[in-house]
């Protein structure tokens, strides 16, 4: 019996790989505190995008299984921080402290 592996991808890429930009974003998040000045300024300089757009891209990235596979400690930490912020926002809307 032989097994047949079929890969279906949109761009002919390996589905388990991250784009170069995704890898750069993970590297940046791992060591952004080393950059001088505010994080938003460093984001604009490094990626030529607004802080809002950067966080949209980052949030989508940390939901990818490939990102978790590439750097599990960082991605889990970022997911925990995001969840904590979401809980705090929800609590404020409901009128109590977490």
Rosetta blueprint (number, residue, H / E / L):
1 X L
2 X L
3 X L
4 X L
5 X L
6 X L
7 X L
8 X L
9 X L
10 X L
11 X L
12 X L
13 X L
14 X L
15 X L
16 X L
17 X L
18 X L
19 X L
20 X H
21 X H
22 X H
23 X H
24 X H
25 X H
26 X H
27 X H
28 X H
29 X H
30 X H
31 X H
32 X H
33 X H
34 X H
35 X L
36 X L
37 X L
38 X L
39 X H
40 X H
41 X H
42 X H
43 X H
44 X H
45 X H
46 X H
47 X H
48 X L
49 X L
50 X L
51 X H
52 X H
53 X H
54 X H
55 X H
56 X H
57 X H
58 X H
59 X H
60 X H
61 X H
62 X H
63 X L
64 X L
65 X H
66 X H
67 X H
68 X H
69 X H
70 X H
71 X L
72 X H
73 X H
74 X H
75 X H
76 X H
77 X H
78 X H
79 X H
80 X H
81 X H
82 X H
83 X H
84 X H
85 X H
86 X H
87 X H
88 X H
89 X H
90 X H
91 X H
92 X H
93 X H
94 X H
95 X L
96 X L
97 X L
98 X L
